[in-house]
């Protein structure tokens, strides 16, 4: 069954978050990191830190819009802070 993804990327260069949607999440990440996406080209390298798998493109677009709101970005930043805290603790 085909599915869609809404994803959040973290820029290791500037610490910013990018939100998008696609069908093939691994190929899309490669496109971002190869500089094929204009909006993230100068922010490489990027890593996926959160994603959701959805049944339709409409659902993926709806979730993308939700994540791009102030409340959605706060939620993503909270998740990212938890992940980075764990990562910092693991690399000590």
PyMOL commands that set and color helices and strands:
alter all, ss='L'
color gray80, all
select helices_A, chain A and resi 25-33+38-43+57-67+70-90
alter helices_A, ss='H'
color red, helices_A
select strands_A, chain A and resi 4-11+17-22+46-54
alter strands_A, ss='S'
color yellow, strands_A
deselect
rebuild
show_as cartoon
